[in-house]
Amino acid sequence: MNNGDHYPFSLKPLPYAYGALEPHIDAQTVMLHHDKHLQTYVENLNKALMDYPQYHNWSLLDLVRHYEELPAEIRTVVRNNAGGVYNHNLYFDTMQTPSGGKPVGRLAQAIKMSFGSYEAFQKKMKDASLEQFGSGWAWLVLSRTGKLEIMSTPNQDTPFAHGACPITLVDVWEHAYYLKYQNRRGEYIDNWFPLIHWEQAEVNYLKCIKGRMEREKR
């Protein structure tokens, strides 16, 4: 039975209502971003894989991490669209109704150890978001060395290519903020921080640690 994790992929439902991120991100932006932009990535990914049944049992994560093993004629389109689906799913899943919350659990400790303070983390994350030229993402990741790092990627690329495990991220494609903020990307980033679902980010962080430990045992 297909649970949406492999071909044919389906649009993952939003975990909240369109207006749940107001006033920081408006309902129209959320609706267009999820129902139109993300849906298009899903459709294009399915179209690319349609005539390649040998890859229909690959999960979304398999496609994102191992796209270089795909035939040359679909490698780029799968890389772009599988990345688009993965990145957007993580983006929507690691936001929630504005709470102004802060990191929790082991992730909170790791952020303090890695960056000195939550405020220092915010500055580094905002800098990475603003310095990303054109479309892309800024990420909080667990690096291949087991430390927290902030990085940016262009287009729909992911940190997996750098051996890093994603924890949370912010979308800096213009479609993520332009209706409300126009060219004011920095203001959008400032208003993204109160939306971070830190409990989910903690879950992601613990999964990254577990995955790294399992790889080291092999």
Backbone as a chain_set.jsonl record, in Angstrom:
{"seq": "MNNGDHYPFSLKPLPYAYGALEPHIDAQTVMLHHDKHLQTYVENLNKALMDYPQYHNWSLLDLVRHYEELPAEIRTVVRNNAGGVYNHNLYFDTMQTPSGGKPVGRLAQAIKMSFGSYEAFQKKMKDASLEQFGSGWAWLVLSRTGKLEIMSTPNQDTPFAHGACPITLVDVWEHAYYLKYQNRRGEYIDNWFPLIHWEQAEVNYLKCIKGRMEREKR", "coords": {"N": [[0.84, -1.206, 0.0], [0.565, 2.211, -0.845], [1.831, 4.799, 0.99], [2.238, 7.373, 0.359], [4.902, 7.892, 0.364], [6.377, 6.972, -1.698], [6.462, 6.446, -5.292], [3.191, 6.466, -6.833], [3.763, 9.777, -5.837], [2.108, 11.9, -3.466], [0.392, 14.932, -2.554], [1.305, 16.113, 0.513], [-0.77, 16.731, 3.272], [-1.303, 19.967, 4.748], [-0.261, 20.608, 8.105], [-1.848, 22.298, 9.54], [-4.285, 24.981, 9.486], [-4.762, 27.236, 6.664], [-4.603, 29.874, 7.571], [-3.196, 29.714, 9.918], [-0.634, 30.64, 10.424], [-0.731, 33.315, 10.503], [-0.11, 36.551, 12.025], [2.239, 36.461, 10.651], [2.909, 34.96, 8.347], [0.833, 35.183, 5.634], [-2.476, 33.883, 4.938], [-3.14, 33.535, 2.221], [-0.656, 33.328, 0.959], [0.296, 30.948, 2.149], [-1.614, 29.119, 1.183], [-1.25, 29.284, -1.656], [1.428, 28.602, -1.815], [1.554, 25.99, -0.747], [-0.627, 24.52, -2.003], [-0.348, 25.057, -4.71], [2.43, 25.602, -5.6], [3.93, 23.525, -4.242], [2.346, 21.338, -4.982], [2.845, 21.285, -7.719], [5.528, 20.476, -7.819], [5.22, 17.873, -6.846], [3.629, 16.719, -8.88], [5.352, 16.984, -11.097], [7.468, 15.381, -10.298], [6.291, 12.832, -10.219], [5.652, 12.601, -12.927], [8.192, 12.54, -14.074], [9.144, 10.092, -13.187], [7.398, 8.248, -14.196], [7.777, 6.485, -16.425], [9.73, 4.817, -15.517], [9.728, 2.259, -13.953], [11.44, 0.773, -12.36], [12.3, 2.409, -10.373], [10.157, 2.972, -8.82], [9.804, 2.0, -6.297], [11.466, 3.431, -4.756], [11.938, 5.56, -2.008], [10.996, 8.96, -1.123], [13.116, 10.092, 0.268], [15.186, 8.409, -0.564], [15.381, 9.183, -3.26], [16.134, 11.853, -3.025], [18.596, 11.654, -1.739], [20.109, 9.933, -3.314], [20.06, 10.629, -6.015], [21.998, 10.801, -7.957], [22.441, 8.279, -8.845], [20.522, 7.741, -10.666], [19.235, 7.381, -14.063], [20.761, 9.403, -16.595], [19.004, 10.93, -18.127], [16.83, 11.577, -16.521], [17.861, 12.516, -14.23], [18.401, 15.228, -13.414], [15.84, 16.453, -13.399], [14.53, 14.902, -11.494], [16.15, 15.366, -9.273], [15.643, 18.14, -8.871], [12.828, 18.219, -8.461], [12.189, 16.201, -6.574], [13.706, 17.218, -4.511], [12.314, 19.618, -4.205], [9.855, 18.69, -3.204], [10.648, 17.342, -0.837], [11.972, 19.429, 0.628], [9.942, 21.376, 0.931], [8.001, 19.923, 2.359], [9.341, 19.541, 4.803], [9.701, 22.198, 5.551], [7.023, 23.166, 5.92], [6.232, 21.386, 7.928], [7.831, 22.054, 10.082], [6.894, 24.397, 11.119], [4.525, 26.29, 13.067], [1.534, 27.581, 14.685], [2.048, 30.972, 15.602], [4.164, 31.221, 18.352], [6.346, 32.166, 19.608], [8.146, 30.568, 20.775], [11.089, 28.836, 22.043], [14.107, 26.902, 21.415], [14.081, 23.445, 22.518], [14.831, 20.78, 24.858], [17.459, 18.477, 24.057], [18.279, 19.682, 21.742], [18.153, 22.405, 22.318], [20.266, 22.626, 24.127], [22.369, 21.934, 22.429], [22.304, 24.006, 20.558], [23.005, 26.19, 22.149], [25.583, 25.389, 22.838], [26.823, 25.282, 20.345], [26.449, 27.807, 19.123], [26.484, 29.724, 21.078], [24.324, 31.243, 22.042], [20.717, 31.54, 21.811], [20.037, 33.86, 20.476], [22.35, 34.41, 19.056], [22.313, 32.248, 17.324], [19.998, 32.951, 15.846], [20.93, 35.255, 14.52], [22.974, 34.196, 12.871], [21.477, 32.452, 11.306], [19.751, 34.218, 10.022], [21.617, 35.754, 8.617], [22.636, 33.81, 6.831], [20.341, 33.349, 5.349], [19.895, 35.829, 4.117], [22.188, 36.101, 2.64], [22.019, 34.153, 0.742], [22.049, 34.001, -2.585], [19.564, 34.813, -4.86], [17.127, 32.242, -5.427], [16.455, 29.782, -2.884], [17.421, 28.109, 0.178], [17.815, 28.336, 3.758], [19.395, 26.543, 6.345], [19.282, 24.71, 9.437], [21.407, 22.31, 10.526], [22.642, 18.991, 11.349], [25.933, 18.387, 11.189], [28.311, 16.394, 9.28], [30.292, 15.924, 11.067], [29.051, 15.794, 13.446], [28.251, 18.109, 14.676], [26.223, 21.045, 15.229], [25.327, 23.097, 12.513], [24.901, 25.96, 10.388], [23.714, 26.418, 7.17], [23.375, 27.245, 3.663], [21.504, 26.508, 0.704], [21.19, 26.456, -2.864], [18.348, 26.83, -5.07], [16.527, 23.825, -5.207], [18.21, 22.224, -3.786], [19.632, 20.066, -1.261], [20.95, 19.548, 2.111], [22.01, 16.993, 2.217], [23.837, 16.321, 0.264], [26.137, 17.33, 1.264], [26.732, 15.767, 3.332], [25.258, 16.334, 5.582], [22.584, 16.456, 8.015], [19.244, 17.437, 7.904], [17.512, 19.668, 10.13], [15.811, 21.91, 10.63], [14.456, 24.534, 8.515], [14.354, 27.465, 6.392], [12.478, 28.861, 3.811], [13.635, 30.73, 1.164], [12.898, 31.347, -1.376], [11.263, 33.635, -3.542], [8.51, 33.231, -3.796], [7.721, 32.385, -1.33], [7.351, 34.533, 0.316], [6.703, 36.918, -0.997], [4.16, 38.089, -1.513], [3.363, 39.3, 0.879], [5.661, 40.558, 1.913], [7.118, 41.61, -0.186], [10.14, 42.755, -1.413], [11.399, 42.553, 1.006], [13.13, 40.607, 2.439], [14.553, 40.21, 4.82], [12.784, 41.072, 6.839], [10.785, 39.176, 6.596], [12.266, 36.901, 7.41], [12.786, 37.573, 10.099], [10.194, 37.388, 11.064], [9.708, 34.747, 10.7], [11.023, 33.291, 12.68], [9.4, 33.218, 15.139], [7.612, 31.279, 14.371], [8.749, 28.803, 14.329], [8.564, 25.372, 14.888], [9.588, 24.081, 17.539], [9.479, 21.74, 19.015], [9.078, 19.774, 17.065], [11.407, 20.179, 15.63], [13.249, 19.298, 17.519], [12.599, 16.557, 17.55], [13.446, 15.927, 14.95], [16.167, 16.465, 15.2], [17.0, 14.524, 17.071], [16.536, 12.241, 15.56], [18.439, 12.623, 13.586], [20.791, 12.347, 15.085], [20.528, 9.682, 15.899], [20.582, 8.375, 13.401], [23.179, 9.017, 12.577], [24.715, 7.689, 14.513], [24.031, 5.047, 13.957], [25.133, 4.734, 11.394], [27.822, 4.949, 12.004], [28.293, 2.581, 13.289], [28.368, 0.704, 11.335]], "CA": [[0.0, 0.0, 0.0], [1.338, 3.429, -0.954], [1.514, 5.78, 2.032], [2.653, 8.683, -0.129], [6.348, 8.041, 0.495], [7.017, 6.553, -2.939], [5.647, 6.671, -6.484], [3.041, 7.883, -7.155], [3.775, 10.655, -4.68], [0.911, 12.727, -3.314], [0.576, 16.161, -1.783], [1.147, 15.923, 1.95], [-1.639, 17.785, 3.795], [-0.776, 20.907, 5.728], [-0.594, 20.212, 9.481], [-2.594, 23.387, 10.165], [-5.113, 25.735, 8.545], [-4.029, 28.235, 5.891], [-4.406, 31.101, 8.343], [-2.606, 29.422, 11.225], [0.649, 31.316, 10.599], [-0.982, 34.752, 10.569], [0.058, 37.514, 10.927], [3.615, 36.41, 10.152], [2.772, 34.546, 6.949], [-0.587, 35.31, 5.365], [-3.18, 32.672, 4.504], [-3.071, 33.379, 0.763], [0.68, 32.82, 0.634], [0.364, 29.543, 2.553], [-2.44, 28.348, 0.255], [-0.592, 29.214, -2.955], [2.712, 27.924, -1.641], [1.315, 24.559, -0.548], [-1.553, 23.889, -2.95], [0.065, 25.296, -6.103], [3.86, 25.372, -5.831], [4.314, 22.177, -3.818], [1.624, 20.386, -5.815], [3.533, 21.203, -9.005], [6.709, 19.628, -7.625], [4.736, 16.495, -6.736], [3.204, 16.274, -10.204], [6.519, 16.862, -11.977], [8.243, 14.223, -9.858], [5.588, 11.65, -10.714], [5.784, 12.565, -14.391], [9.565, 12.147, -14.404], [9.364, 8.684, -12.831], [6.315, 7.432, -14.743], [8.252, 5.444, -17.34], [10.901, 4.169, -14.92], [9.167, 1.469, -12.844], [12.491, 0.233, -11.488], [12.513, 3.351, -9.276], [8.883, 3.263, -8.159], [9.859, 1.614, -4.883], [12.367, 4.339, -4.045], [11.266, 6.564, -1.187], [11.38, 10.341, -1.405], [14.452, 10.288, 0.819], [16.106, 7.723, -1.473], [15.545, 9.999, -4.465], [16.865, 13.067, -2.665], [19.967, 11.339, -1.324], [20.838, 9.104, -4.273], [19.63, 10.964, -7.38], [23.11, 10.628, -8.9], [22.395, 6.907, -9.359], [19.44, 7.655, -11.652], [19.651, 7.599, -15.456], [21.092, 10.801, -16.886], [17.89, 11.659, -18.738], [15.862, 12.043, -15.515], [18.594, 12.851, -12.991], [18.232, 16.628, -13.012], [14.446, 16.759, -13.092], [14.217, 14.259, -10.213], [16.859, 16.132, -8.243], [14.944, 19.396, -8.614], [11.456, 18.065, -7.982], [12.216, 15.473, -5.303], [14.167, 18.203, -3.544], [11.217, 20.543, -3.955], [8.869, 18.04, -2.343], [11.245, 17.112, 0.486], [12.238, 20.693, 1.31], [8.686, 22.014, 1.318], [7.373, 19.143, 3.426], [10.037, 19.848, 6.049], [9.409, 23.605, 5.859], [5.678, 23.285, 6.501], [6.123, 20.58, 9.147], [8.559, 22.642, 11.202], [6.269, 25.649, 11.54], [3.278, 26.147, 13.806], [0.922, 28.848, 15.072], [3.06, 31.782, 16.281], [4.231, 30.998, 19.791], [7.509, 32.817, 20.168], [8.877, 29.585, 21.552], [12.522, 28.694, 21.847], [14.529, 25.499, 21.341], [13.793, 22.607, 23.68], [15.526, 19.513, 24.999], [18.874, 18.356, 23.691], [18.566, 20.648, 20.681], [18.42, 23.68, 22.974], [21.62, 22.543, 24.662], [23.307, 21.915, 21.304], [22.33, 25.352, 19.977], [23.803, 27.028, 23.054], [26.978, 24.963, 22.751], [27.355, 25.542, 19.003], [26.372, 29.2, 18.708], [26.65, 30.599, 22.237], [23.016, 31.656, 22.543], [19.653, 31.49, 20.808], [20.113, 35.094, 19.7], [23.446, 34.256, 18.105], [21.785, 31.351, 16.293], [19.106, 33.721, 14.984], [21.718, 36.129, 13.654], [23.65, 33.39, 11.856], [20.454, 31.926, 10.406], [19.292, 35.334, 9.195], [22.712, 36.091, 7.69], [22.665, 32.793, 5.773], [19.147, 33.562, 4.524], [20.071, 37.039, 3.324], [23.35, 35.943, 1.754], [21.695, 33.216, -0.327], [21.724, 34.778, -3.777], [18.453, 34.233, -5.609], [16.244, 31.284, -4.767], [17.115, 28.74, -2.116], [17.019, 27.778, 1.55], [18.799, 28.355, 4.841], [19.161, 25.325, 7.111], [19.976, 24.259, 10.637], [21.699, 20.906, 10.234], [23.682, 18.262, 12.06], [26.971, 18.169, 10.186], [28.911, 15.063, 9.238], [31.166, 15.79, 12.241], [28.223, 15.684, 14.636], [28.006, 19.425, 15.269], [25.21, 21.867, 14.573], [25.828, 24.125, 11.612], [23.931, 26.663, 9.546], [24.176, 26.45, 5.79], [22.362, 27.591, 2.671], [21.586, 25.771, -0.55], [20.437, 27.094, -3.941], [17.262, 26.117, -5.758], [15.918, 22.808, -4.343], [19.249, 21.35, -3.264], [19.502, 19.72, 0.158], [22.245, 19.365, 2.798], [22.493, 15.619, 2.158], [25.003, 16.281, -0.615], [27.283, 17.747, 2.069], [26.825, 14.852, 4.463], [24.572, 16.925, 6.73], [21.211, 15.999, 8.263], [18.396, 18.606, 8.147], [16.717, 19.789, 11.35], [14.753, 22.836, 10.222], [14.89, 25.354, 7.373], [13.475, 28.553, 5.962], [12.385, 29.011, 2.362], [13.88, 32.096, 0.727], [12.357, 31.623, -2.701], [10.363, 34.781, -3.421], [7.1, 32.856, -3.657], [7.44, 32.097, 0.081], [7.127, 35.74, 1.123], [6.592, 38.154, -1.769], [2.837, 38.72, -1.42], [3.28, 40.106, 2.096], [6.879, 41.299, 2.236], [7.779, 42.076, -1.402], [11.584, 42.488, -1.429], [11.911, 42.688, 2.371], [13.422, 39.25, 2.898], [14.976, 40.24, 6.22], [11.591, 41.172, 7.682], [10.18, 37.836, 6.552], [13.062, 36.005, 8.248], [12.517, 37.935, 11.49], [8.854, 36.915, 11.423], [9.695, 33.281, 10.64], [11.522, 32.695, 13.926], [8.335, 32.86, 16.092], [6.8, 30.183, 13.833], [9.478, 27.53, 14.353], [7.99, 24.315, 15.729], [10.806, 23.574, 18.147], [9.289, 20.346, 19.425], [9.332, 18.95, 15.887], [12.834, 20.294, 15.335], [13.914, 18.403, 18.465], [12.405, 15.203, 17.022], [14.326, 15.787, 13.788], [17.547, 16.441, 15.694], [17.259, 13.219, 17.683], [16.618, 11.28, 14.456], [19.744, 12.826, 12.947], [21.793, 11.742, 15.964], [20.372, 8.235, 15.81], [21.062, 7.947, 12.097], [24.639, 9.115, 12.551], [25.25, 6.618, 15.353], [23.854, 3.779, 13.239], [26.106, 4.693, 10.299], [29.156, 4.751, 12.567], [28.407, 1.183, 13.722], [28.506, -0.175, 10.178]], "C": [[0.873, 1.253, 0.0], [0.902, 4.432, 0.113], [1.95, 7.186, 1.632], [4.141, 8.899, -0.094], [7.098, 7.545, -0.738], [6.011, 6.715, -4.083], [4.339, 5.864, -6.438], [2.953, 8.731, -5.888], [2.507, 11.502, -4.66], [1.228, 13.934, -2.445], [0.313, 15.882, -0.307], [0.286, 17.044, 2.511], [-0.893, 18.721, 4.738], [-1.148, 20.433, 7.133], [-1.37, 21.273, 10.241], [-3.415, 24.077, 9.078], [-4.272, 26.784, 7.815], [-3.687, 29.467, 6.723], [-3.684, 30.913, 9.656], [-1.312, 30.184, 11.488], [0.513, 32.835, 10.6], [-0.55, 35.288, 11.941], [1.425, 37.421, 10.246], [3.69, 35.967, 8.69], [1.282, 34.473, 6.655], [-1.174, 34.043, 4.765], [-3.075, 32.461, 2.996], [-1.717, 32.832, 0.337], [0.79, 31.344, 0.975], [-0.418, 28.676, 1.569], [-1.755, 28.183, -1.092], [0.699, 28.405, -2.878], [2.512, 26.412, -1.554], [0.521, 23.945, -1.697], [-1.125, 24.039, -4.41], [1.536, 24.936, -6.332], [4.259, 23.948, -5.459], [3.612, 21.122, -4.662], [2.313, 20.206, -7.167], [4.793, 20.346, -8.907], [6.304, 18.158, -7.555], [4.383, 15.946, -8.118], [4.396, 16.065, -11.136], [7.397, 15.679, -11.591], [7.592, 12.936, -10.357], [5.735, 11.495, -12.223], [7.174, 12.082, -14.789], [9.797, 10.657, -14.19], [8.394, 7.723, -13.521], [6.82, 6.247, -15.564], [9.489, 4.706, -16.824], [10.455, 3.348, -13.708], [10.215, 0.893, -11.904], [12.785, 1.158, -10.304], [11.226, 3.671, -8.51], [8.863, 2.851, -6.695], [10.842, 2.467, -4.094], [11.542, 5.339, -3.232], [11.701, 7.96, -1.612], [12.803, 10.602, -0.909], [15.508, 9.592, -0.04], [16.407, 8.593, -2.69], [16.369, 11.245, -4.181], [18.336, 12.764, -2.403], [20.784, 10.646, -2.413], [20.449, 9.392, -5.723], [20.741, 10.751, -8.396], [23.148, 9.22, -9.485], [21.325, 6.723, -10.434], [19.983, 7.839, -13.059], [19.814, 9.081, -15.752], [19.891, 11.593, -17.379], [16.848, 12.13, -17.731], [16.55, 12.563, -14.255], [18.308, 14.275, -12.522], [16.801, 16.932, -12.617], [14.02, 16.098, -11.78], [14.9, 14.997, -9.08], [16.086, 17.391, -7.877], [13.586, 19.181, -7.962], [11.353, 17.226, -6.716], [12.705, 16.398, -4.196], [13.075, 19.195, -3.196], [10.167, 19.968, -3.025], [9.434, 17.872, -0.931], [11.401, 18.422, 1.263], [10.955, 21.354, 1.788], [7.969, 21.24, 2.427], [8.005, 19.467, 4.776], [9.748, 21.279, 6.493], [8.047, 23.746, 6.527], [5.566, 22.536, 7.824], [6.84, 21.201, 10.334], [8.137, 24.074, 11.468], [4.98, 25.321, 12.282], [2.71, 27.537, 14.095], [1.917, 29.663, 15.887], [3.034, 31.607, 17.799], [5.379, 31.753, 20.436], [8.355, 31.881, 20.997], [10.353, 29.561, 21.221], [12.89, 27.222, 21.841], [14.309, 24.752, 22.648], [14.743, 21.417, 23.702], [16.998, 19.561, 24.634], [19.254, 19.341, 22.59], [18.874, 22.011, 21.281], [19.845, 23.718, 23.517], [22.657, 22.626, 23.543], [23.42, 23.286, 20.655], [23.175, 26.281, 20.843], [25.282, 26.679, 22.938], [27.604, 25.374, 21.419], [27.439, 27.02, 18.664], [26.535, 30.196, 19.85], [25.346, 31.015, 22.872], [21.987, 31.503, 21.427], [19.719, 32.714, 19.906], [21.243, 35.028, 18.665], [23.059, 33.306, 16.979], [20.899, 32.12, 15.319], [19.89, 34.594, 14.014], [22.382, 35.343, 12.53], [22.654, 32.842, 10.835], [19.952, 33.029, 9.472], [20.366, 35.719, 8.178], [22.765, 35.1, 6.53], [21.493, 32.972, 4.818], [19.321, 34.754, 3.594], [21.195, 36.896, 2.306], [23.101, 34.942, 0.633], [21.238, 34.004, -1.55], [20.623, 34.078, -4.559], [17.669, 33.251, -4.772], [17.029, 30.236, -3.994], [16.589, 28.632, -0.705], [18.167, 28.045, 2.511], [18.4, 27.261, 5.827], [19.893, 25.33, 8.446], [20.153, 22.764, 10.471], [22.631, 20.318, 11.289], [24.723, 17.882, 11.024], [27.505, 16.748, 10.24], [29.847, 14.832, 10.419], [30.376, 15.715, 13.54], [27.953, 16.993, 15.346], [26.877, 20.146, 14.527], [25.879, 22.905, 13.698], [24.655, 24.787, 10.903], [24.521, 26.732, 8.15], [23.043, 26.904, 4.885], [22.582, 26.733, 1.439], [20.769, 26.512, -1.607], [19.307, 26.205, -4.433], [16.59, 25.113, -4.825], [16.962, 21.796, -3.856], [19.062, 21.139, -1.763], [20.882, 19.572, 0.782], [22.807, 17.956, 2.682], [23.748, 15.497, 1.297], [26.284, 16.653, 0.125], [27.458, 16.857, 3.3], [26.142, 15.344, 5.716], [23.129, 16.441, 6.809], [20.335, 17.187, 8.637], [17.601, 18.524, 9.446], [15.534, 20.73, 11.123], [15.329, 23.76, 9.157], [13.892, 26.469, 7.126], [13.603, 28.712, 4.46], [12.639, 30.46, 1.992], [13.646, 32.275, -0.777], [11.348, 32.771, -2.552], [8.911, 34.379, -3.229], [6.719, 32.58, -2.206], [7.04, 33.343, 0.859], [6.7, 36.973, 0.343], [5.238, 38.847, -1.641], [2.747, 39.67, -0.228], [4.469, 41.04, 2.262], [7.574, 41.922, 1.03], [9.282, 41.747, -1.333], [12.206, 42.508, -0.037], [12.162, 41.303, 2.985], [13.796, 39.228, 4.373], [13.811, 40.309, 7.182], [10.861, 39.829, 7.732], [10.937, 36.87, 7.453], [12.806, 36.301, 9.726], [11.18, 37.374, 11.956], [8.695, 35.405, 11.279], [10.103, 32.661, 11.969], [10.412, 32.349, 14.924], [7.454, 31.699, 15.631], [7.475, 28.823, 13.964], [8.837, 26.573, 15.36], [9.162, 23.578, 16.384], [10.671, 22.141, 18.647], [9.546, 19.396, 18.256], [10.807, 19.007, 15.492], [13.651, 19.397, 16.267], [13.791, 16.946, 18.022], [13.356, 14.951, 15.854], [15.79, 15.673, 14.216], [17.896, 15.079, 16.28], [17.34, 12.122, 16.615], [17.956, 11.395, 13.742], [20.85, 12.18, 13.776], [21.742, 10.223, 15.863], [20.913, 7.704, 14.49], [22.577, 7.985, 12.006], [25.286, 8.003, 13.358], [25.147, 5.257, 14.643], [24.855, 3.645, 12.096], [27.515, 4.421, 10.823], [29.386, 3.304, 12.993], [28.671, 0.238, 12.554], [29.97, -0.406, 9.809]], "O": [[1.826, 1.339, 0.774], [-0.252, 4.862, 0.137], [2.022, 8.083, 2.473], [4.618, 9.968, -0.477], [8.319, 7.681, -0.817], [4.855, 7.075, -3.86], [4.361, 4.697, -6.047], [2.168, 8.44, -4.985], [1.913, 11.782, -5.701], [2.208, 13.945, -1.701], [-0.782, 15.462, 0.066], [0.576, 18.212, 2.255], [0.032, 18.309, 5.438], [-2.244, 19.907, 7.331], [-1.536, 21.167, 11.457], [-3.256, 23.787, 7.892], [-3.204, 27.173, 8.288], [-2.602, 30.033, 6.588], [-3.568, 31.858, 10.436], [-0.925, 30.362, 12.643], [1.507, 33.556, 10.687], [-0.616, 34.554, 12.927], [1.73, 38.219, 9.36], [4.442, 36.534, 7.897], [0.546, 33.776, 7.352], [-0.466, 33.236, 4.162], [-2.936, 31.326, 2.54], [-1.637, 31.974, -0.542], [1.318, 30.565, 0.182], [0.059, 27.616, 1.164], [-1.681, 27.074, -1.62], [1.011, 27.622, -3.775], [3.219, 25.647, -2.211], [0.952, 22.96, -2.295], [-1.505, 23.226, -5.252], [1.851, 24.074, -7.153], [4.858, 23.24, -6.268], [4.221, 20.114, -5.02], [2.357, 19.096, -7.698], [5.09, 19.574, -9.819], [6.968, 17.298, -8.136], [4.791, 14.842, -8.477], [4.443, 15.083, -11.877], [8.001, 15.044, -12.455], [8.279, 12.049, -10.863], [5.92, 10.388, -12.728], [7.319, 11.304, -15.733], [10.559, 10.031, -14.928], [8.563, 6.507, -13.432], [6.332, 5.128, -15.404], [10.202, 4.056, -17.588], [10.767, 3.7, -12.57], [9.901, 0.559, -10.761], [13.439, 0.751, -9.345], [11.219, 4.549, -7.647], [8.004, 3.298, -5.935], [11.031, 2.252, -2.897], [10.56, 5.892, -3.729], [12.658, 8.119, -2.37], [13.595, 11.255, -1.588], [16.603, 10.123, -0.225], [17.561, 8.72, -3.097], [17.202, 11.646, -4.994], [19.215, 13.529, -2.799], [22.009, 10.755, -2.435], [20.502, 8.498, -6.568], [20.463, 10.543, -9.577], [23.805, 8.985, -10.5], [21.237, 5.657, -11.044], [21.069, 8.39, -13.237], [19.084, 9.913, -15.214], [19.765, 12.783, -17.09], [16.049, 13.008, -18.056], [15.883, 13.002, -13.319], [18.004, 14.491, -11.349], [16.564, 17.598, -11.609], [13.23, 16.672, -11.031], [14.292, 15.23, -8.035], [15.895, 17.677, -6.695], [13.232, 19.884, -7.016], [10.512, 17.508, -5.863], [12.187, 16.369, -3.08], [12.92, 19.576, -2.036], [9.646, 20.67, -2.158], [8.778, 18.219, 0.051], [11.003, 18.507, 2.425], [10.884, 21.838, 2.918], [7.394, 21.844, 3.332], [7.303, 19.645, 5.771], [9.571, 21.537, 7.684], [7.93, 24.373, 7.579], [4.885, 22.995, 8.741], [6.498, 20.909, 11.48], [8.92, 24.874, 11.979], [4.422, 24.232, 12.148], [3.339, 28.548, 13.782], [2.572, 29.117, 16.775], [2.006, 31.82, 18.442], [5.397, 31.96, 21.649], [9.171, 32.311, 21.812], [10.807, 30.177, 20.256], [12.076, 26.379, 22.219], [14.345, 25.334, 23.732], [15.376, 21.09, 22.698], [17.686, 20.554, 24.871], [20.4, 19.782, 22.509], [19.769, 22.706, 20.799], [20.544, 24.722, 23.38], [23.684, 23.29, 23.678], [24.508, 23.69, 20.244], [23.969, 27.067, 20.326], [26.136, 27.566, 22.939], [28.77, 25.766, 21.368], [28.38, 27.453, 18.0], [26.708, 31.391, 19.608], [25.254, 31.131, 24.094], [22.337, 31.357, 20.256], [19.482, 32.612, 18.702], [21.106, 35.524, 17.547], [23.424, 33.52, 15.823], [21.029, 31.965, 14.104], [19.561, 34.669, 12.83], [22.36, 35.766, 11.375], [22.952, 32.776, 9.642], [19.753, 32.8, 8.279], [20.059, 35.98, 7.015], [22.92, 35.501, 5.376], [21.635, 32.768, 3.613], [18.941, 34.698, 2.425], [21.152, 37.501, 1.235], [23.874, 34.877, -0.323], [20.163, 34.603, -1.543], [20.734, 32.895, -4.881], [17.557, 33.405, -3.555], [18.127, 29.848, -4.393], [15.453, 29.013, -0.42], [19.337, 27.99, 2.133], [17.217, 27.072, 6.111], [20.985, 25.886, 8.567], [19.18, 22.03, 10.296], [23.311, 21.04, 12.017], [24.43, 17.14, 10.086], [27.178, 15.99, 11.153], [30.166, 13.689, 10.746], [30.96, 15.586, 14.616], [27.482, 17.002, 16.483], [26.618, 19.883, 13.353], [26.873, 23.518, 14.089], [23.558, 24.233, 10.833], [25.693, 27.066, 7.976], [21.885, 26.941, 5.3], [23.697, 26.288, 1.164], [19.759, 27.134, -1.278], [19.315, 24.99, -4.234], [16.124, 25.498, -3.753], [16.63, 20.651, -3.553], [18.413, 21.938, -1.087], [21.878, 19.48, 0.065], [23.972, 17.737, 3.015], [24.616, 14.668, 1.568], [27.383, 16.333, -0.327], [28.243, 17.169, 4.196], [26.407, 14.836, 6.806], [22.53, 16.064, 5.802], [20.647, 17.889, 9.599], [17.088, 17.468, 9.816], [14.388, 20.373, 11.398], [16.538, 23.773, 8.922], [12.749, 26.426, 7.583], [14.704, 28.698, 3.91], [11.923, 31.343, 2.463], [14.133, 33.232, -1.378], [10.658, 32.859, -1.537], [8.153, 35.094, -2.574], [5.534, 32.543, -1.875], [6.457, 33.239, 1.939], [6.363, 37.988, 0.952], [5.177, 40.076, -1.66], [2.122, 40.726, -0.32], [4.311, 42.179, 2.699], [8.524, 42.687, 1.198], [9.649, 40.579, -1.209], [13.431, 42.482, 0.084], [11.484, 40.895, 3.928], [13.395, 38.318, 5.099], [13.84, 39.672, 8.235], [10.383, 39.409, 8.786], [10.319, 36.099, 8.187], [12.628, 35.376, 10.519], [11.045, 36.938, 13.099], [7.677, 34.843, 11.683], [9.581, 31.611, 12.345], [10.466, 31.272, 15.518], [6.642, 31.191, 16.404], [6.839, 27.795, 13.734], [8.603, 26.921, 16.517], [9.661, 22.585, 15.854], [11.659, 21.408, 18.694], [10.157, 18.341, 18.429], [11.383, 18.004, 15.07], [14.641, 18.802, 15.841], [14.756, 16.186, 18.105], [13.99, 13.9, 15.774], [16.551, 14.881, 13.658], [18.97, 14.542, 16.01], [18.124, 11.183, 16.749], [18.541, 10.39, 13.341], [21.745, 11.538, 13.226], [22.774, 9.56, 15.755], [21.621, 6.698, 14.465], [23.191, 7.089, 11.426], [26.294, 7.435, 12.937], [26.057, 4.431, 14.721], [25.372, 2.554, 11.854], [28.307, 3.744, 10.167], [30.527, 2.845, 13.056], [29.137, -0.885, 12.747], [30.258, -1.127, 8.853]]}, "num_chains": 1, "name": "protein.A"}
